[in-house]
């Protein structure tokens, strides 16, 4: 196998750096979903933790390394979940954390960042503008910039999910992974390709934020001018070249799903599994809904990666249709 930036030994070592509260999250077959989806479905629940997303697996690795080097401050751009995770991990290790986010990010995510004692700076544009501002702050203040997916620790921290997936019996035929910047897809993909190469690694992205999927398909970086999706957690426009290089080696497929399928997936997870999830966490279910024939008779795992969703928006999306 060609080399990626990721390393299986480091992913295994990362388990020692991550607070156990984020490890060994629930993984279970959810039979109540199966009549609607036409295949066996297992859920990896990455929402049952203090920041309600998988992102702290990566920020725990980064901040533990920073604490070792006696760093005192760190900055990141975030759509919301990374900021919460970095604030949680940084507070635990005495780091000053600054998070740059779009003022249009879900208020629930911004409120939690503030509650976790991070400094929050808002920009008028989208995540890419926030990323540019975070770079400027890091340069001006001489502090560490945490870039989700570009920093390999965010990928390797997420890769610990893969270790937990391959430790289960029986194995899965495919794993469906939400695709945004690529940290989770490359981290889990690295473990699956090394330890269980027979499992298909399928990345899922919204039609309204397709940059990374288009880049994967064309084997070159493709950017978009805008995004239009309720799945704010994966709404990037400019893929990172190094991450794309890794993804090209690790993903077997990348698919795009409609907004209506994302909402239907959220509704199914509520009605059948009792789970309130953010749109990004329903991408795997959406992919099955759009292509039942592909998954028929197979055992599919999907990572439910976050539940930081604005209640009013959630009720508007999920409550709008008849049950």
N, C-alpha and C positions, 0 to 999 in steps of 0.2 A: 504494500500500500504506500502511495506517495505520502510525504510528510505534511502534516498540518502544523499550525502553531501550537496545537494542544498536545498534552502529554498525559497518558493514562496513569502513570505513577504519580504525577502531581494531582490529578483528579482524586485518586485514592487518598493521598495525603491531605487533601482539602477537607475531608471529613473530620480531621482532628482540629481544624481551625474554625469550623462552623459550630455555633452554639447548637447543642442537641435539639433545642426546641424547633429547629428548622429541618431536622433530618428525619428519615424514616416516616414520612408522611403517609396517610392512609392510601392504600392501593387495594381496590376490590372490584370484583365483577359486579356490574350493576344490571341485574337481569330485568329490572323494571323498564329500562330503556330499550331492551332488545326487540320487542314487537314492533316498535316504531322504526327501528334502524335495520332490522333484518340480518344482524350479525351479533356475535358475542362481543360485548363491550366491557372493558375494564377502565376504571377511572383512577388517575393518580391525582390526589387532592392536595394541591399546593397552596390552599387558602387557609388552612387550619393552623395559623401561626400569628405572631404579634403584628406582622405587617400585611397579612392577607395576600401575599403573593410569593412567588419563587425567588424574587430578586435578592433576598437577603443571603441566599446561599453564596452569591458572588460577592456582595459587599462585606460579608464576614471574612472572606479570604483576603480581600484587598485591605481592610482595616486592620486585620491582625498583622499583616506584613508591614503596614505603615507604622503601627504601634511599635514594632520591633526596631524600626529605623528612627524612632523618636520624632516622627513627623507630628505636627500640631494642628494642621488645617488641611481641608480637602474641599473641592468644589465639583459639582456635576450638573449636567443638564438632564432634565427628566420630564417624561410625560406624566409622572406622578408616582409610579410604583418604585422606580429606582431611588427616587428622592427619599421616600419613606424608609426604604431599606438602608440607605446610606446614613440617614439620620439616626436610625435605631442602632446600627452597628458602630457608628462614630461616637454616639453618646456613651455607649457601653465602654469605649476605649479612650474616652477623654479627648476626642478630636473635635475641633471647631468645623462644623459642616455648613457649607453654603449650597443651596439648591436653586438653580435657575429653571423656571418653568414658564409656559405660556399662561397668560391670565385667563385663557379660555379652557384650561385644563379643568377636570371635574373638581368642584369645590371640596368634596369630601377628601380628595387626595391632598389638596393644598392645606386644608385644615389639619390633617394628620401630620404633615411635614412640620408645620408650626408647633404642633403639640409635642413633637419629639425634639424640640429645642434647636432645630436647625434655622439658619437665616435663610429666608425665602426671598428671591428676587424674581419679579414677574416681567416678562417681555410682551409686547403687543402682537408679535407674530406667532408662528407655530413652533414645533419642537426644533426644527433646523435653526431658527433664529435663536432659540434658547441655547443651542449647542455653540453657536458662534459667540454668544455673550459669555458662556462659561469658559471658553478658551481664552477670551480676553481677560477675564478675572484671574485665571490661573497664571497667565503671563505677567499681569500687572502686580499681583501679590506674591508671586514666586511660590505658589502652593500646588499641590498635586491635583491634577485634573483626572477625574474618573470618567472614562468614556465607555459606556455600556457596549459590549461586543468587541470594541477595539482592544480594550484591556483584556488580555487572555484570561485573567483571573475571574472575570464575570462569566466567561464561557466555561471554565473549568469548575467553578462553583456550581453552575447549573448542571454540569456533567455528573455531579453526585446523584442527581435524579436518575440518570442512566444506570449507575451502579445498583440502585435500588430496583430498577425495572428488571435488570438481567439476573437478579438474585432470586426471582420468583419462578415457581413451577406451577402449571405448565407455562411455557414461553408464549409469546405473542407472534402473530403473523405480520403485524404492522403496528407502528407507533405514529400517531398523528400529533404534530407539534406546531403550535402557533409560531408564525414567522414574522418578526419585526426587524430588529437590527441583526438578529441571528445568534445571539449568545446561547439561548436555550437549544436551538436546533443544532448548532455545532457542538455544544457540550455533550448533549445526549447522543448525538450522532457519532461522536468520537468513541464513546463507550460501546455503543451497539456495533459499530463496524469492527471494533477490536475483539469484543467478547461474544457477540451474537450476530454475525454478519448475515444470517438468514432472515433476520427481521427487517422488513421494509421500513425505511425512514422517510416519512411523507410530511412535508412542510405545508402549512395552510395559511393563506393570506387573503385579506378582503380584496375584491375587485376594485374597490375605491382607494386602495393603497398598495399598488402592485409592484413597486420598484424592485424589491429584492427578488421576487418571483420572476419578473421579466429579465432581471440581470442573470439569474440562475439559468433561465432557458436560453438566453443569447450568449452566455459565457463571457459577459463583459458588463461593466457597470452601466446600468440604465437608470437615469434619474427622472423624476416627474416634477411638474411645476406646482402641483397641489395634491392634496388628498381629500377624499370625501367618504368617510366611514364613521360609524359609531364606535368602532374598535380603536379608540384613541391610543391604547397601549402598543399598537403595532403600526401606527400611522407615520412611518418615516418616508422621506422622499429621496434621500441620497445614501445609497448603500456604501459601506466602507470596503474598499478593494480587498484588503487582507482578509476580511470576514467572508466575502464572496469566494475568495480562493479556497478557503476552508470548506465552505458549504458545497462547492462544486465537487469536492472529494467525498463528502459525507452524506449528502441527501440523495435519495433515490428518485424523488419526485417533489415538485412544488406545484400546488394547485391554488386557484383563486375561487372564492365563493361570494355569492350575492349577499347583500345586506339582509334580505328577507330570510335567507337561510340562517344567518347569524342570530337573528331574533328568534326564529323557530327553534334553534339549538338552545338558546337561553331559556325559552319557555319549557322545552322538554326537560332540561336539567332541573327546573323548578318543579314542574308537575310530577315527574317520574322519580327524581332523585332527591328532591327537597333541598336543592342547592341554588342559592342566589349567587350568580357569577357576573363578572363584567364581560362585555362582548368578546374581548380577545380570548377568554377562557372557553368560549363556545365554538371556536373555529373548527376544532376537530369534529364535533358533532355535526356542524354545518356541512363539512366535507362528506360525511357519510350520507347525510340527507340528500345531497346533490348527486351522489353516485352510488346508490344502494347496490347496484349490480357488481360493482368492483369489489365490494367488501362482503358480499353474500357468502355465508358459510365460513367466514374467517373470524379469528379472534383478534380484535383491535384494541389497543390501549390508547387513551388520549390524556394529555396533561391538562387538568383544570387549573390554570396558572395564576388566576387572580380573582378577587371578589371586591375590589374597591370600585364600587359603582354608585353613582349618584342616585339616591332613592327615587327622586321625582322622575328622572330620566328613565330609570328602570321600570317604574310603573307605567310610564307612557309607552315604552316599547313592548313590554311583556303583557301588560293588562289590556292593550288595545284590541287584540283579536279575541274572537270567541274561543272558548275551550271546548 
